[in-house]
Amino acid sequence: MKAASDALCAGAAMAKGERAMTTPTATPAQLVTLRDRISRILIGESCGRIGFRIGGAHIRPGGFTVIGMSIATATASRRGHGDRRSMGVAVRQMPDGVGAEYNTPSNTIRVPSADYGRTLDDRNGIVHEATHAIYDYFRIRATALEEEAGAYIAGAMYTRMEGGDHSAISSPIFRIAWEISADLVAPHRLMRPWTDAVSPAQQQRLVNAIAASPTYSYFRRHRTERYTHDGGRI
């Protein structure tokens, strides 16, 4: 889930009239530990193997390293200076049905607690949101639905690399992303047919599943809309 303050992304992130969200308690030390945990995930071996093409976008492994390093090196004194802000992490109460989100105006991955990132499901969510950060940082042009598709595929690839058990997958969106990821994550190119490209048919199937979800109902009605991208920096 990607969130932003503009009207476009607000329609995807929450329903009108939703209660105001409060910030859960997190000490400065806990935030430092959280930032370190998330940055280590993004510069780790598995994220270093996530690379694929979808539509006109090319998600490169180095993109996760850039986001991870930007998070690792950001400080309170540097955040918010200039138009290209460092990526950051914050603890926020999430809307119902949202595990984490990426906020474009603040270039921030928001998570529900300072302990987030300890489970594989949490790490999948971090990779998903970091993919949104990649689209933002590099200003990759794509519709919001196409961007969500790329984020779900990246999360599925990460989960597969980390030995995740697909039998517990219940989300129709993630089941499709999981199937697509099988073509993108191979132990070795010589062991089976291998590709780094999501086919147009695969992309459309996943986009349709995302559009059918109540979470993304806004984009079901506005399929050509894009998320706002304002770039970032290390």
Summary of the structure (lengths in Angstrom):
residues: 234
radius of gyration: 16.7
end to end distance: 22.9
largest distance: 54.0
contacts: 749
relative contact order: 0.18
helix: 47%
strand: 10%
